[in-house]
Amino acid sequence: MAFKNLRHERVSLLPGPHQIPIKKLSCQTSTPVLVIDGQSIAGSAAIIDVLETKFPEPRLFPATSAERDQALAIVDRFDRDVGLLPGPWPLRYS
Ligand SMILES: N[C@@H](CCC(=O)N[C@@H](CS)C(=O)NCC(=O)O)C(=O)O
């Protein structure tokens, strides 16, 4: 948001209790969640996608679709191989 020079309010939540407001907003428990135009968007890639559509410049995703696909594949890989797995909270890493 700051990179795109967009006015915004950042809310920091305590891990654990964060699940209650985040679930109310987005029907899931992970952050980040962006509330924009009355809509809640969960997940960095989805948030970037919405921001790129509404505010194209400056660009966050690479310009070409091939490079964009490559960036999204890296996000997917980290979510799958390094990120949070379904299971008991707080954290379980692969
Ligand atoms: N790649 C995902 C990662 C999301 C993620 O792992 N979020 C963590 C914090 S950085 C989280 O909210 N964990 C607690 C939970 O899922 O309840 C993204 O960037 O959106």
The ligand as an SDF file (V2000), in Angstrom:
LIG
                    3D

 20 19  0  0  0  0  0  0  0  0999 V2000
    1.7900  -16.7810    1.5550 N   0  0  0  0  0  0  0  0  0  0  0  0
    0.7230  -16.3990    2.4380 C   0  0  0  0  0  0  0  0  0  0  0  0
    1.1520  -16.6610    3.8810 C   0  0  0  0  0  0  0  0  0  0  0  0
    0.0510  -16.3940    4.8800 C   0  0  0  0  0  0  0  0  0  0  0  0
    0.5140  -16.7350    6.2820 C   0  0  0  0  0  0  0  0  0  0  0  0
    1.2440  -17.7240    6.4920 O   0  0  0  0  0  0  0  0  0  0  0  0
    0.1060  -15.9260    7.2740 N   0  0  0  0  0  0  0  0  0  0  0  0
    0.4930  -16.1690    8.6640 C   0  0  0  0  0  0  0  0  0  0  0  0
    1.1800  -14.9330    9.2390 C   0  0  0  0  0  0  0  0  0  0  0  0
    2.5140  -14.4060    8.2840 S   0  0  0  0  0  0  0  0  0  0  0  0
   -0.7340  -16.3730    9.5270 C   0  0  0  0  0  0  0  0  0  0  0  0
   -1.6580  -15.5910    9.4740 O   0  0  0  0  0  0  0  0  0  0  0  0
   -0.7170  -17.4400   10.3450 N   0  0  0  0  0  0  0  0  0  0  0  0
   -1.7470  -17.6790   11.3370 C   0  0  0  0  0  0  0  0  0  0  0  0
   -3.0070  -18.3310   10.8270 C   0  0  0  0  0  0  0  0  0  0  0  0
   -3.0560  -18.7840    9.6530 O   0  0  0  0  0  0  0  0  0  0  0  0
   -3.9510  -18.4230   11.6170 O   0  0  0  0  0  0  0  0  0  0  0  0
    0.4620  -14.9180    2.2080 C   0  0  0  0  0  0  0  0  0  0  0  0
    1.4310  -14.1860    1.9910 O   0  0  0  0  0  0  0  0  0  0  0  0
   -0.6970  -14.5260    2.2190 O   0  0  0  0  0  0  0  0  0  0  0  0
  1  2  1  0
  2  3  1  0
  2 18  1  0
  3  4  1  0
  4  5  1  0
  5  6  2  0
  5  7  1  0
  7  8  1  0
  8  9  1  0
  8 11  1  0
  9 10  1  0
 11 12  2  0
 11 13  1  0
 13 14  1  0
 14 15  1  0
 15 16  2  0
 15 17  1  0
 18 19  2  0
 18 20  1  0
M  END
$$$$
